[in-house]
Amino acid sequence: MASGLTSEELEKENAVLKQALMQAGAGAHYYASADAVREIKDDMQMPFMGNSGNHCYRMLSDFHELDCRERLNTSSYVNVVLEDEEVKAVNLGMRINIADQTTYPSSFKVHNITLNMIANLWNCPKPADFDDYGAFPGAGTVGSTEACLLGGLCLKFRWRKWYAARHGLTEGEVRGVYPNLVISTCFQAAWEKLFRYMDVEAKFVVPSKDTFAITAEGVKAQIDDKTIGVVCILGNHYGGQYDPVWEIDEMLQQLNEEMGYQVGIHVDGASGAFIAPFQDDVPAWDFRLPTVLSISASGHKFGESVCGTGWIVWRQREGLSEHVAISVSYLGGKADSYTLNFSRPASGIFVQYYKFNRLGFAGYRALRDNQFSNAKHLRDALKSFNCEDGRPYFMMLDDGDTKCLPVVAAMLNPELALPFDDIDLQHQMQQYHWYVSGYMMSYHDPNDEETKALFWDLPATQTMFRVVVKANNTRVMMDNLITSLKKVLEEMASLGPGFKSMHAPKKLKTGMKGHAC
C-alpha cells in the first residue's frame, strides 16, 4: 500500500480518528471524557486532531487551578483585578495591532491621549513640536522593562554625541568607548538587560539597610565623563523606598556646571510613578526638576492596567527620543515607531485609557488612601508581634506610612537567633494560601557575575520579606493575612530547632531563594 500500513493498521488508525472526532464534539462532558485521564507530558507534540473549545479551556483551567491565588500573591506588584468592562476592553484591543498606526488611526489616537494624560500627570513641559505630533515625546511599551531599555538607549546615544564632540572623536571612534550608568544595587532586572545587551557598565551605589536609597554624595562619587546618566528608583521593589531624586537633581546641576558635563536622570518609576502624584508629602521628583530627562512606569502595576502595559515619557524629542525613532511606511502611510517591540496588541493601552476615565484623579487618590491605610494596619500588627520574653519578632525595614510605596517590608529579628528565617516564613504561609515574598539581601553584579550584598551594612545571607499592598487587598484580607502570619510564627516557634532539620532540605532544593519581584 502507498501509505505503508497494513489493513489491520489502517483499521486501528480509523478507530482512533473516530474516537478523536467523538471527543471533539461540543456536547461531550469533559470530566467523563478521555481528556480527563490523559497524561500530559512535557515533551508532547501537537495533537493530530483538534478538540472542542470547552475541552481546550477546561484543560487549560486545570493548570490555572494549581497555581497560587492571584489576589493572595503579595509578592507581585501586578494588578490582577479587572471589571467586566475592562475584560471587554482587553478583547477589543487584542484585535488591534497598535504598531499599524495608519490602518488604526483612531486606536492610536487613544494611545496618544493616554500618553498625554501621563505626561501631564508627571508635569512634562509641553514641547514646541506638540502640534506636529499631537502628543508628548513618549510611547506605550511592553511593560516597564522595554521603557527602561528605551530610556537607557536614549541616554547612551545622547552621551555619545556629547563625548565625541568633547574629545574630537569620529562616530566610529566613540563607539569603541565603554560608557557607564550610575544606579542603586536595588535595581530591577530590566537594567541588567541594558547592561548586558547594550554594552553599558553598571556603576553601583550601595545603600544602607536603614534607607534602601542612594544618596547624592554616593552618586557624585561614581560619575565621570563616561557616565550616560543616573537612574533614580522611585520605589524600589525590595522595600518601596524612593531615591531622593530632588537631592540628586540639585547635585547634578552643580556638577554639570563645574565639570562641563550633561549628566541627566532617568526616573525608574515602575511602581512609584503612579503612586507619588497622589501623595502630597513627596517633594518634586518628576519633570519639574531640570535634570530629569525621562520617566518610565509599569501601567500594569499601580497604573492598574492589564499585565504587559508600560510607559515612557521624555522631556523632549531633540537629543532624546529622536535617537530611537524609526520611520515605518511598509504598512501603508508613514509613521514613527519608538519601541523595541513592533507588532503588539492595543489591550494594555485600551485598559489604561479605560482606567484613567473610570477612576479619574480622585479615584486613584482614593485607591492610594485605602492601600496606605491597609499597609499601616499590617505594619502596626507586625510591630506588635513579640516573643515570650517580650522582644519583637520583626525589625521593620520599609519607610513607614508616608513618602514611599504601599509596601510592608521586615525581617525576623536577628537578635532572637531563631532556627528559621524569612524564606521559611514564605514557604509556611503557602499552607494558608498566601504567597509572601521572602528572599536574601543580595544582588547579581553583571560586571563580574558575582553575588554581592545588597546593602553595605548587612551580609548577603541576611533574609527579609515583603508584602505589596495592592488595590485589591481589603481590610478583611489584611486581617486574615495577619492571623495567618501569627499562626505560622507560633507553629515554627513550637517546633524550635526541629523546624530547621525538617525544612533545611527543602530550602536547599530551592537554592535558598524566595521571590524578589
C-alpha positions as CSV (number, residue, x, y, z in Angstrom):
1,M,0.0,0.0,0.0
2,A,1.1,3.6,-0.7
3,S,0.8,4.5,2.9
4,G,3.0,1.6,4.0
5,L,0.3,0.5,6.5
6,T,-1.4,-2.9,6.6
7,S,-5.2,-3.2,6.5
8,E,-5.2,-4.0,10.2
9,E,-3.1,-0.9,11.0
10,L,-5.4,1.3,8.9
11,E,-8.4,-0.1,10.7
12,K,-6.9,0.8,14.0
13,E,-5.9,4.3,12.9
14,N,-9.5,4.9,11.6
15,A,-10.8,3.8,15.0
16,V,-8.5,6.2,16.8
17,L,-9.7,9.0,14.4
18,K,-13.3,8.2,15.0
19,Q,-12.8,8.3,18.8
20,A,-11.0,11.6,18.5
21,L,-13.8,13.1,16.4
22,M,-16.3,11.9,19.0
23,Q,-14.3,13.6,21.8
24,A,-14.2,16.8,19.8
25,G,-18.0,17.0,20.0
26,A,-19.1,20.1,21.8
27,G,-21.6,18.1,23.8
28,A,-19.1,15.8,25.4
29,H,-18.7,16.1,29.1
30,Y,-15.1,17.0,29.9
31,Y,-14.9,15.0,33.2
32,A,-16.5,12.0,31.5
33,S,-14.1,12.1,28.5
34,A,-10.7,10.6,27.9
35,D,-9.2,14.1,28.2
36,A,-9.8,14.0,31.9
37,V,-7.4,10.9,32.3
38,R,-5.0,11.8,29.5
39,E,-1.4,12.2,30.7
40,I,0.2,15.5,29.7
41,K,3.9,15.1,29.0
42,D,6.4,18.0,29.0
43,D,7.8,16.9,25.6
44,M,4.4,16.2,23.9
45,Q,3.8,17.0,20.3
46,M,0.8,18.9,18.9
47,P,-2.2,16.6,18.8
48,F,-3.2,15.3,15.4
49,M,-6.9,16.1,15.8
50,G,-8.4,19.2,17.3
51,N,-10.8,19.3,20.3
52,S,-13.8,21.2,21.4
53,G,-13.4,24.8,22.7
54,N,-14.9,23.7,26.0
55,H,-12.4,20.9,26.4
56,C,-9.5,23.0,25.5
57,Y,-10.5,25.7,28.0
58,R,-11.1,23.0,30.7
59,M,-7.6,21.5,30.1
60,L,-6.1,24.9,30.4
61,S,-8.0,25.8,33.5
62,D,-6.7,22.7,35.2
63,F,-3.2,24.2,35.1
64,H,-4.5,27.5,36.4
65,E,-6.2,25.9,39.4
66,L,-2.9,24.5,40.5
67,D,-1.3,28.0,40.7
68,C,-1.5,30.2,43.8
69,R,-4.5,32.5,44.0
70,E,-3.7,35.8,42.2
71,R,-5.3,38.1,44.8
72,L,-3.3,36.4,47.6
73,N,0.0,36.9,45.9
74,T,1.5,39.7,47.9
75,S,4.9,39.2,46.2
76,S,3.8,40.7,42.9
77,Y,3.1,44.4,42.1
78,V,0.9,43.4,39.1
79,N,-2.8,44.3,39.0
80,V,-4.9,41.1,38.8
81,V,-8.4,42.5,39.2
82,L,-10.4,43.6,36.2
83,E,-14.0,44.7,35.9
84,D,-16.2,43.1,33.2
85,E,-15.9,46.2,31.0
86,E,-12.1,46.0,31.3
87,V,-12.1,42.5,30.0
88,K,-14.2,43.7,27.1
89,A,-11.5,46.4,26.5
90,V,-8.8,43.7,26.6
91,N,-10.7,41.7,24.0
92,L,-11.2,44.7,21.8
93,G,-7.5,45.6,22.0
94,M,-6.5,42.1,21.1
95,R,-7.8,42.6,17.5
96,I,-5.7,45.8,17.0
97,N,-2.0,45.8,16.1
98,I,-1.2,49.2,17.7
99,A,2.1,49.3,15.6
100,D,-0.1,49.8,12.5
101,Q,-0.9,53.4,13.1
102,T,-2.0,54.2,9.6
103,T,-4.6,51.4,9.5
104,Y,-5.9,52.1,13.0
105,P,-5.5,55.8,13.4
106,S,-8.4,56.1,16.0
107,S,-6.9,53.4,18.2
108,F,-3.5,55.1,18.0
109,K,-5.2,58.3,19.0
110,V,-6.3,56.5,22.2
111,H,-2.6,55.8,22.7
112,N,-1.7,59.4,22.3
113,I,-4.5,60.7,24.5
114,T,-3.4,58.3,27.3
115,L,0.2,59.2,26.8
116,N,-0.6,62.9,27.1
117,M,-2.5,62.2,30.3
118,I,0.5,60.5,31.8
119,A,2.9,63.3,30.6
120,N,0.7,65.9,32.3
121,L,0.5,63.8,35.4
122,W,4.3,63.8,35.5
123,N,4.5,67.6,34.8
124,C,6.3,67.3,31.4
125,P,6.7,70.6,29.7
126,K,4.7,70.9,26.5
127,P,7.2,70.5,23.6
128,A,7.4,73.1,20.9
129,D,6.6,70.4,18.3
130,F,3.5,69.1,20.1
131,D,1.1,70.2,17.3
132,D,3.2,68.4,14.7
133,Y,2.8,65.0,16.6
134,G,-0.3,65.6,18.7
135,A,1.5,64.0,21.6
136,F,4.2,64.4,24.1
137,P,7.5,62.6,23.4
138,G,6.9,59.1,24.7
139,A,5.3,55.7,24.0
140,G,3.3,52.8,25.3
141,T,5.6,49.8,25.8
142,V,5.5,46.2,26.8
143,G,5.9,46.6,30.5
144,S,8.4,49.0,32.1
145,T,11.4,46.8,31.0
146,E,11.1,48.0,27.4
147,A,10.6,51.5,28.7
148,C,13.8,51.3,30.8
149,L,15.7,49.9,27.8
150,L,14.5,52.8,25.6
151,G,15.3,55.4,28.3
152,G,18.8,53.9,28.7
153,L,19.4,53.8,25.0
154,C,18.5,57.5,24.5
155,L,20.9,58.4,27.4
156,K,23.6,56.4,25.7
157,F,23.1,58.0,22.2
158,R,22.8,61.4,23.7
159,W,26.1,60.9,25.7
160,R,27.9,59.5,22.6
161,K,27.3,62.8,20.6
162,W,28.5,64.9,23.6
163,Y,31.6,62.7,24.3
164,A,32.6,62.7,20.6
165,A,32.4,66.5,20.4
166,R,34.3,66.9,23.8
167,H,37.2,64.6,22.7
168,G,37.2,65.3,19.0
169,L,36.3,61.7,18.1
170,T,34.6,60.4,15.0
171,E,31.4,58.4,15.3
172,G,33.4,55.2,14.7
173,E,35.9,56.1,17.4
174,V,33.3,57.0,20.0
175,R,31.6,53.6,19.5
176,G,34.7,52.0,21.0
177,V,34.3,53.8,24.3
178,Y,32.6,51.9,27.1
179,P,30.1,54.2,28.9
180,N,28.6,53.7,32.3
181,L,25.3,54.2,34.1
182,V,25.0,55.0,37.8
183,I,22.3,53.1,39.7
184,S,21.4,51.6,43.1
185,T,22.1,48.0,43.9
186,C,18.3,47.8,44.4
187,F,17.9,47.8,40.6
188,Q,15.3,45.8,38.8
189,A,16.2,43.0,36.4
190,A,15.3,45.3,33.5
191,W,18.5,47.2,34.0
192,E,20.7,44.1,33.9
193,K,19.3,43.6,30.4
194,L,20.5,47.1,29.5
195,F,24.0,46.4,30.9
196,R,24.2,43.0,29.1
197,Y,22.6,43.8,25.8
198,M,23.6,47.4,25.2
199,D,27.3,47.5,26.3
200,V,26.9,49.7,29.3
201,E,28.9,49.4,32.5
202,A,26.9,49.4,35.8
203,K,28.4,51.7,38.4
204,F,26.6,50.8,41.6
205,V,25.8,53.0,44.6
206,V,25.3,50.7,47.6
207,P,22.7,52.0,50.1
208,S,22.3,51.3,53.8
209,K,19.6,48.9,55.2
210,D,18.3,51.9,57.1
211,T,17.2,53.7,54.0
212,F,17.3,51.4,51.0
213,A,18.0,54.6,49.0
214,I,21.1,56.1,47.3
215,T,22.4,59.5,48.3
216,A,23.6,62.5,46.2
217,E,27.1,62.1,47.6
218,G,27.2,58.4,46.7
219,V,26.0,59.2,43.2
220,K,28.5,62.0,42.7
221,A,31.4,59.7,43.6
222,Q,30.6,57.4,40.7
223,I,30.2,60.0,37.9
224,D,32.9,60.6,35.3
225,D,32.8,61.9,31.7
226,K,31.8,58.4,30.5
227,T,28.6,58.5,32.6
228,I,25.5,58.5,30.4
229,G,23.1,59.2,33.2
230,V,21.8,58.4,36.7
231,V,18.9,56.1,37.4
232,C,16.8,57.1,40.4
233,I,14.4,54.4,41.5
234,L,11.0,55.8,42.6
235,G,10.0,52.9,44.8
236,N,12.5,50.0,44.9
237,H,10.9,46.6,44.7
238,Y,12.5,45.4,47.9
239,G,11.1,47.9,50.4
240,G,9.3,50.5,48.4
241,Q,11.6,53.5,49.3
242,Y,12.1,56.4,47.0
243,D,15.6,57.5,45.9
244,P,15.9,61.3,46.6
245,V,15.5,62.5,43.1
246,W,15.2,66.1,44.2
247,E,18.6,66.0,46.1
248,I,20.4,64.2,43.2
249,D,19.0,66.7,40.7
250,E,20.4,69.6,42.8
251,M,23.8,67.9,42.9
252,L,23.8,67.2,39.2
253,Q,23.0,70.8,38.3
254,Q,26.1,71.9,40.2
255,L,28.3,69.2,39.0
256,N,27.4,69.7,35.3
257,E,28.2,73.4,35.6
258,E,31.5,72.7,37.3
259,M,32.7,69.9,35.0
260,G,31.0,70.8,31.8
261,Y,29.0,67.5,31.9
262,Q,25.4,67.0,30.8
263,V,24.5,64.1,33.0
264,G,20.8,63.7,33.5
265,I,18.4,61.5,35.4
266,H,16.1,58.7,34.2
267,V,13.4,58.1,36.9
268,D,12.6,54.4,37.1
269,G,9.0,54.8,38.3
270,A,8.0,51.3,37.6
271,S,5.8,51.4,40.7
272,G,6.1,54.9,42.2
273,A,5.3,57.0,39.1
274,F,1.6,56.1,39.6
275,I,1.8,56.5,43.4
276,A,3.8,59.7,44.0
277,P,1.5,62.0,42.0
278,F,-1.2,61.2,44.6
279,Q,1.0,61.9,47.6
280,D,1.1,65.4,48.9
281,D,4.1,64.8,51.1
282,V,6.6,63.9,48.3
283,P,9.0,66.6,47.0
284,A,9.2,67.3,43.3
285,W,10.6,64.1,41.6
286,D,9.4,64.5,38.0
287,F,9.9,66.9,35.1
288,R,9.7,69.8,37.4
289,L,13.4,69.0,38.1
290,P,15.5,70.3,35.2
291,T,17.9,67.3,35.0
292,V,15.1,64.7,34.8
293,L,15.2,63.7,31.1
294,S,12.9,60.6,31.1
295,I,10.5,58.7,33.3
296,S,9.3,55.1,32.9
297,A,6.5,53.2,34.6
298,S,4.6,50.0,34.6
299,G,1.0,50.6,33.7
300,H,0.1,47.1,34.9
301,K,1.3,47.8,38.5
302,F,-0.1,50.8,40.3
303,G,-1.3,52.2,37.0
304,E,-4.0,49.5,37.4
305,S,-3.9,48.3,33.8
306,V,-3.5,44.8,32.5
307,C,-0.3,42.8,32.6
308,G,2.2,43.8,29.9
309,T,1.5,47.6,30.0
310,G,4.3,50.1,30.3
311,W,5.0,53.8,29.5
312,I,7.9,56.1,28.9
313,V,7.9,59.9,28.6
314,W,10.9,62.0,27.5
315,R,11.3,65.7,28.3
316,Q,11.8,66.4,24.6
317,R,12.4,64.8,21.3
318,E,15.6,66.6,20.3
319,G,18.6,64.8,21.7
320,L,16.5,62.1,23.4
321,S,13.5,60.2,21.9
322,E,14.7,61.1,18.3
323,H,17.5,58.6,18.8
324,V,15.2,55.6,19.0
325,A,12.5,56.8,16.5
326,I,12.3,54.9,13.2
327,S,10.1,55.7,10.3
328,V,7.7,52.9,9.1
329,S,6.0,53.1,5.8
330,Y,5.5,49.5,4.5
331,L,2.2,49.0,6.4
332,G,0.7,51.8,4.3
333,G,1.3,55.5,5.1
334,K,4.1,56.8,7.2
335,A,4.5,56.7,11.0
336,D,7.3,56.9,13.6
337,S,7.9,54.0,15.9
338,Y,9.7,54.5,19.2
339,T,9.5,51.0,20.7
340,L,11.8,47.9,20.6
341,N,8.8,45.6,20.1
342,F,6.8,46.2,16.9
343,S,3.6,44.2,16.4
344,R,1.6,44.1,19.7
345,P,-2.0,44.3,20.8
346,A,-3.6,47.5,22.0
347,S,-5.1,45.8,25.0
348,G,-2.9,47.4,27.7
349,I,-3.4,50.9,26.2
350,F,-7.1,50.4,26.0
351,V,-7.4,49.3,29.6
352,Q,-5.1,52.2,30.7
353,Y,-7.4,54.6,28.9
354,Y,-10.4,52.9,30.5
355,K,-8.9,53.1,34.0
356,F,-8.0,56.8,33.8
357,N,-11.5,57.6,32.8
358,R,-13.1,55.1,35.1
359,L,-11.3,56.3,38.3
360,G,-10.1,59.9,37.5
361,F,-7.6,61.6,39.7
362,A,-9.9,61.4,42.7
363,G,-10.4,57.7,42.2
364,Y,-6.7,57.0,42.1
365,R,-6.1,59.0,45.2
366,A,-8.9,57.1,47.0
367,L,-7.2,53.8,45.9
368,R,-3.9,55.0,47.3
369,D,-5.5,56.2,50.6
370,N,-7.0,52.7,51.1
371,Q,-3.8,51.0,50.2
372,F,-1.7,53.0,52.7
373,S,-4.4,52.5,55.3
374,N,-4.3,48.7,54.9
375,A,-0.4,48.8,54.8
376,K,-0.4,50.7,58.1
377,H,-2.8,48.2,59.6
378,L,-0.5,45.3,58.7
379,R,2.6,47.2,59.7
380,D,1.2,48.1,63.1
381,A,0.3,44.4,63.6
382,L,3.8,43.2,62.8
383,K,5.2,45.7,65.3
384,S,3.0,44.2,68.0
385,F,4.2,40.7,67.5
386,N,6.5,39.8,70.4
387,C,8.1,36.5,71.5
388,E,7.7,35.2,75.0
389,D,10.4,37.3,76.5
390,G,8.9,40.5,75.1
391,R,11.4,41.1,72.4
392,P,9.9,42.0,68.9
393,Y,9.7,39.2,66.4
394,F,10.3,41.6,63.5
395,M,12.6,44.5,62.6
396,M,10.7,46.9,60.2
397,L,12.7,47.8,57.0
398,D,10.2,49.9,55.0
399,D,9.8,53.7,55.1
400,G,6.7,53.7,57.2
401,D,3.4,55.2,56.4
402,T,4.4,58.1,54.0
403,K,6.7,59.1,51.1
404,C,7.0,55.6,49.8
405,L,5.1,52.7,48.2
406,P,2.3,50.9,50.0
407,V,4.7,48.1,50.9
408,V,5.4,46.5,54.2
409,A,9.0,45.1,54.5
410,A,10.5,43.5,57.5
411,M,12.9,40.8,58.7
412,L,12.8,38.4,61.6
413,N,14.7,39.9,64.5
414,P,18.4,38.6,64.2
415,E,18.8,39.1,67.9
416,L,16.4,36.2,68.5
417,A,18.7,33.7,66.7
418,L,15.6,31.8,65.5
419,P,16.0,28.4,63.9
420,F,14.0,29.6,60.9
421,D,14.2,32.7,58.6
422,D,12.1,34.8,56.3
423,I,12.3,32.3,53.4
424,D,10.9,29.7,55.8
425,L,8.1,32.1,56.6
426,Q,7.3,32.4,52.9
427,H,7.1,28.6,52.5
428,Q,4.9,28.2,55.6
429,M,2.5,30.9,54.6
430,Q,1.5,29.0,51.5
431,Q,-0.4,26.5,53.6
432,Y,-2.8,29.4,54.3
433,H,-2.9,30.2,50.5
434,W,-0.8,33.4,50.9
435,Y,2.3,34.0,48.8
436,V,4.5,36.3,50.8
437,S,7.9,37.2,49.2
438,G,11.0,36.1,51.2
439,Y,14.5,36.5,49.8
440,M,18.1,37.1,50.6
441,M,19.5,40.7,50.7
442,S,21.8,40.1,47.7
443,Y,22.1,41.0,44.1
444,H,23.8,39.7,41.0
445,D,26.6,42.0,39.7
446,P,26.5,41.9,35.9
447,N,30.0,43.4,35.8
448,D,31.7,40.3,37.3
449,E,28.9,37.8,37.6
450,E,29.3,37.7,41.4
451,T,26.6,37.6,44.1
452,K,27.0,40.5,46.4
453,A,25.4,42.1,49.5
454,L,22.5,44.5,48.6
455,F,23.5,46.8,51.5
456,W,26.8,47.8,52.9
457,D,25.7,47.2,56.4
458,L,24.2,43.7,56.2
459,P,25.6,40.4,54.8
460,A,24.2,39.0,51.6
461,T,22.9,36.0,53.5
462,Q,20.5,38.0,55.6
463,T,16.9,37.4,54.7
464,M,13.8,39.6,54.7
465,F,10.2,39.5,53.4
466,R,7.9,41.9,51.8
467,V,4.2,42.4,51.3
468,V,2.9,44.5,48.4
469,V,-0.5,46.0,49.4
470,K,-2.3,46.3,46.1
471,A,-5.7,47.9,45.4
472,N,-7.4,44.5,45.6
473,N,-6.3,44.0,49.2
474,T,-9.2,44.8,51.6
475,R,-9.2,45.0,55.4
476,V,-10.8,41.6,55.6
477,M,-8.0,40.1,53.6
478,M,-5.4,42.0,55.7
479,D,-6.9,40.7,58.9
480,N,-6.6,37.1,57.5
481,L,-3.0,37.7,56.5
482,I,-2.2,38.9,60.0
483,T,-3.9,35.9,61.5
484,S,-2.1,33.6,59.2
485,L,1.3,35.2,60.0
486,K,0.6,34.8,63.7
487,K,-0.3,31.1,63.3
488,V,2.9,30.4,61.2
489,L,5.1,32.1,63.8
490,E,3.5,30.0,66.6
491,E,3.9,26.8,64.5
492,M,7.5,27.4,63.7
493,A,8.4,28.5,67.2
494,S,6.7,25.4,68.7
495,L,8.9,23.2,66.6
496,G,12.1,25.1,67.6
497,P,15.3,23.5,66.3
498,G,13.3,20.7,64.9
499,F,11.9,23.0,62.3
500,K,15.3,23.7,60.8
501,S,16.1,20.0,60.5
502,M,12.8,19.3,58.9
503,H,12.9,22.1,56.3
504,A,16.5,22.6,55.5
505,P,16.4,20.0,52.6
506,K,13.5,21.9,51.0
507,K,15.4,25.2,51.1
508,L,18.5,23.6,49.6
509,K,16.3,22.4,46.7
510,T,15.1,25.9,46.0
511,G,18.6,27.4,46.2
512,M,17.8,29.2,49.5
513,K,15.7,31.6,47.4
514,G,12.3,33.2,47.7
515,H,10.8,35.6,45.2
516,A,12.1,39.1,44.7
517,C,9.9,41.0,42.2
